Amino acid sequence: MANLAAVVGIGQTKYTTKRDDVSIAGLVREAAQNALDDAGIGWDDIDAVILGKAPDMFEGVIMPEIYLTDALGCNGKPMLRVHTAGSVGGSTALVAASHVQSGAFNRVLTVAFEKQSESNAMWALSNPQPFSTHLNAGAGGYFAPIIREYMRRSNAPDDVGIKVAVKDRLHGARNPLAHLQRPDITMEEVKESFMLWDPIRFLESCPSSDGACAMVIANEELAEQSAKPPAWIRGVAMRSEPTMYAGREEVNPQAGKDCAADVYAQAGITDPRRDLDCAEVYVPFSWYEPMWLENLGFAPEGEGWKLTMEGATSLDEGGDIPWNPSGGVLSSNPIGASGMIRFAEAARQVRGDAGDHQVEGARLALGHAYGGGAQFFAMWVVGADKA
Amino acid sequence: MPESEILNQAFELGYTYTRSTGPVVGRFLTGLRDRKIVGIRASDGRVVVPPMEYDPDTAAELSEFVDVSSEGEIVSWAWVKHPREAHPSTEPFAWAMIRLDGADVPMVHWVQAGDESDLHTGARVRARWADETVGFITDIAGFELV
């Protein structure tokens, strides 16, 4: 049985197109310092540092953990870098949590980041490889046919993706840290935006952002003494599957279903829509909301889109299960950090510290990240209560 | 049995990246452009060149810049008898750790010398500036013996 652990500090940067005023170290440091300040502690209070980022080639910084050791106060402490493609922010948080849940460390700092403005993430994602056919697709090109297949199977109306694109940007407009600030966005505008990777339109896609996110995770004793309410970690799970093989279910991946079942079982969740108060889910392209609503068990297969269209996932429409109240990946996407932002925003909700995008009375929230060819899944459930 | 063939394919991979240097490294590089070398004072009082953004011991944010000399002494070196294409000099030269006057730690650069026997710990060297300085470490076109 794992020991109890909780999030006691959260720090983020303002997500934006370019942070050319700071080095990568300065960017990461800003989030980490904000997390320490939020926890009311200093660098000496941290026992280990767990760092995550997207593939090295995204920014051309090989082994950033070496470069960032000073900025993250790792002198004399264990430091570990985690890497699971786009889900890395989530899996990094889980590795940090396990350091505390195991009883080996009392209080750890975990940080994830991306500086997309200095990188070539789009093409570094589908770089040519020797002895392989070059896909030359980018993330959208990879996911577009999977989305098309979801639309065919579910018979969902064409404007489900458009609705998600609007909904998440309206959520983002409540969050001052969100990159895109579009309180005036309309369905018509999204519909008329150019087709980037058919059927994904420009405004149905995530932006390219610079930013970093950090959390302090502490054991039960320290969490009970923390100044601000802790977010208790009630379940943690990761699952993986190979990218490509004949017969792989890419629309509704088995690894995602298994990961959700595991994390729900730990948290005592039998009906996620009823039992959870909100969810921060990795939706980089709008149609992934209905797809993940089904994959994560919020709706039966083929019916996720109905929740979206009913407004069930919308804060502005008073939905019963708001998804991505922070604006989600569709509003801010510093890739390496995006998963951790989901985990941190879930924690903010149950701490009652989410500002204008607070889901009223949130007690139990899901944080979710996926990466690679929708093959790595990382999830946690956090609660205002220990159990 | 036929001999096995080993797969072989030419492969080149390259992207353009940019880099924001931030207030500390940026100040060092801007200094080079003006033919000046700047360090930073660490928490224990030592002057570190090139400057670091965060203290390696305490993690404190560092901000006290200190001008140092473009002259100093060799702490240690490695002689390169047969320079290769990527090296900064076509003549034999030394990679060297050089402690500049006013600095407490050495930095790595290269030293032009006629012969390895001219080098020793404590040998005095002076920076040679490139004809055109652009704000990059190669603005120092090596060091020469004083």
Interface residues (C-beta under 8 A of the other chain):
Chain A: R19 D20 D21 V22 S23 I24 A25 G26 R29 W43 M57 E59 G60 D70 A71 L72 G73 N75 K115 S117 E118 S119 N120 W123 A124 N127 P128 P130 F131
Chain B: L7 Q9 F11 L13 Y15 T16 Y17 T18 R19 S20 T21 G22 P23 V24 V25 G26 M52 E53 Y54 D55 P56 D57 T58 A59 E61
